[in-house]
Every structure is written in structure tokens, then in C-alpha cells.
């Protein structure tokens, strides 16, 4: 069964379009492990908002307000950029984040560079 990661929204004309992706369960699990390592404890409220639907195999960045969204993105960027993947699953998550998620995140109106 596929799982979903809802990355945010993108302006399209006068409306907004949700940016999400269906991922294989192993990538969903590995992404969840990364979220736990990055956000659990330090930013527990953000972690809980993103993962509140994980029982339905959904991680949801769309649930975050502007500030929370940017904090989560910044912390994940620091984690992914400051650490070498130690396992194959970590490498897959890093590649997913850098090459797939980030371009969509940059299109989200909540995103603030820096």
C-alpha cells in the first residue's frame, strides 16, 4: 500500500494546488524516522502536526502555519546537509528531500529562504 507525503501548496493562477507524492512504504517509514530524529523533542508540536495522520500513511506539512513550516524545513535541511547517510534508507530519504521535496517546498507561499 502506498503512502503519501503532503509537502504543501503551490499557487496556480488564482488558486492553490496541493503538492503531494505517493511513496513506497519503506520510504515513508524512513522519512518518518528522519522526522523523528529532527523534530521529536525539539519541536514536538511541529512533529505532531506533521505526523498526526501517519496512522493513515500520511505525513502532512500542509498542517503547519508559516513559521512552523519554515522551522521544519530549516531543521530538516540542516540535518540532511550536515550528516552523511549511514544506511541505504537514509540515502533514499536524503535524495527524496533534496531532489523531489525541496523544489515543491520552494513553490509553497509559506516558504522563506534563509
C-alpha positions as CSV (number, residue, x, y, z in Angstrom):
1,X,0.0,0.0,0.0
2,X,1.4,3.4,-1.0
3,X,1.7,6.2,1.5
4,X,1.6,10.0,1.0
5,X,3.7,12.9,1.9
6,X,1.9,16.2,1.6
7,X,4.6,18.8,1.1
8,X,2.5,21.9,0.9
9,X,0.8,24.0,-1.7
10,X,1.7,25.9,-4.9
11,X,0.0,28.9,-6.4
12,X,-1.5,28.1,-9.7
13,X,-3.3,31.1,-11.3
14,X,-5.7,32.4,-8.7
15,X,-5.8,29.2,-6.7
16,X,-3.7,26.8,-4.7
17,X,-2.8,23.3,-5.7
18,X,-1.6,20.7,-3.1
19,X,1.9,19.3,-3.7
20,X,2.0,15.7,-2.5
21,X,3.6,12.5,-3.6
22,X,2.8,8.8,-3.2
23,X,5.8,6.9,-1.9
24,X,6.5,3.3,-1.2
25,X,6.1,2.2,2.4
26,X,9.8,1.8,3.1
27,X,10.5,5.4,2.0
28,X,7.5,6.6,4.1
29,X,8.9,4.8,7.1
30,X,12.4,6.1,6.5
31,X,11.0,9.6,6.1
32,X,9.2,9.2,9.4
33,X,12.5,8.1,11.1
34,X,14.1,11.3,9.8
35,X,11.2,13.5,11.0
36,X,11.5,11.8,14.4
37,X,15.3,12.4,14.6
38,X,15.0,16.0,13.5
39,X,11.8,17.3,15.2
40,X,10.7,15.0,18.0
41,X,11.5,16.6,21.4
42,X,13.0,19.9,20.0
43,X,9.8,20.8,18.1
44,X,7.3,18.3,19.4
45,X,4.3,20.4,18.3
46,X,5.5,20.6,14.7
47,X,6.4,16.9,14.7
48,X,2.9,16.0,16.0
49,X,1.2,18.2,13.4
50,X,3.1,16.6,10.5
51,X,2.7,13.1,11.8
52,X,-0.9,13.3,13.2
53,X,-2.1,11.3,10.1
54,X,0.7,8.8,10.0
55,X,-1.8,6.1,11.0
56,X,-3.3,6.7,7.6
57,X,0.1,6.6,6.0
58,X,0.2,10.4,5.5
59,X,2.8,13.0,6.6
60,X,1.3,16.4,6.2
61,X,3.4,19.7,6.0
62,X,0.2,21.4,4.9
63,X,-1.0,21.3,8.5
64,X,1.8,23.8,9.5
65,X,1.5,27.6,9.7
66,X,4.1,29.8,8.0
67,X,6.5,29.9,10.9
68,X,6.2,26.1,11.7
69,X,6.7,25.3,8.1
70,X,9.9,27.2,7.8
71,X,11.3,25.9,11.1
72,X,10.6,22.3,9.9
73,X,12.2,22.9,6.5
74,X,15.2,24.7,8.0
75,X,15.8,21.9,10.6
76,X,15.5,19.1,8.0
77,X,17.8,21.0,5.6
78,X,20.4,21.3,8.4
79,X,20.0,17.6,9.3
80,X,20.3,16.4,5.7
81,X,23.1,18.8,4.8
82,X,25.1,18.2,7.9
83,X,25.2,14.4,8.0
84,X,26.3,11.6,5.7
85,X,23.6,9.0,5.2
86,X,24.6,5.9,7.1
87,X,22.1,3.4,5.6
88,X,20.6,2.8,2.2
89,X,17.2,4.1,3.5
90,X,18.8,7.3,4.8
91,X,20.3,7.8,1.4
92,X,16.9,7.4,-0.2
93,X,15.3,9.9,2.2
94,X,18.1,12.4,1.6
95,X,17.7,12.1,-2.2
96,X,13.9,12.4,-1.9
97,X,14.2,15.5,0.3
98,X,16.9,17.2,-1.9
99,X,15.7,16.3,-5.4
100,X,11.9,15.9,-5.0
101,X,10.6,17.6,-1.9
102,X,12.6,20.8,-1.9
103,X,11.6,22.1,-5.4
104,X,7.9,21.8,-4.3
105,X,8.6,23.3,-0.9
106,X,10.2,26.3,-2.7
107,X,7.0,26.9,-4.5
108,X,4.9,27.0,-1.3
109,X,3.8,30.6,-0.5
110,X,4.8,30.0,3.2
111,X,8.4,29.3,2.2
112,X,11.0,31.9,3.2
113,X,14.6,31.3,2.1
114,X,17.3,31.7,4.7
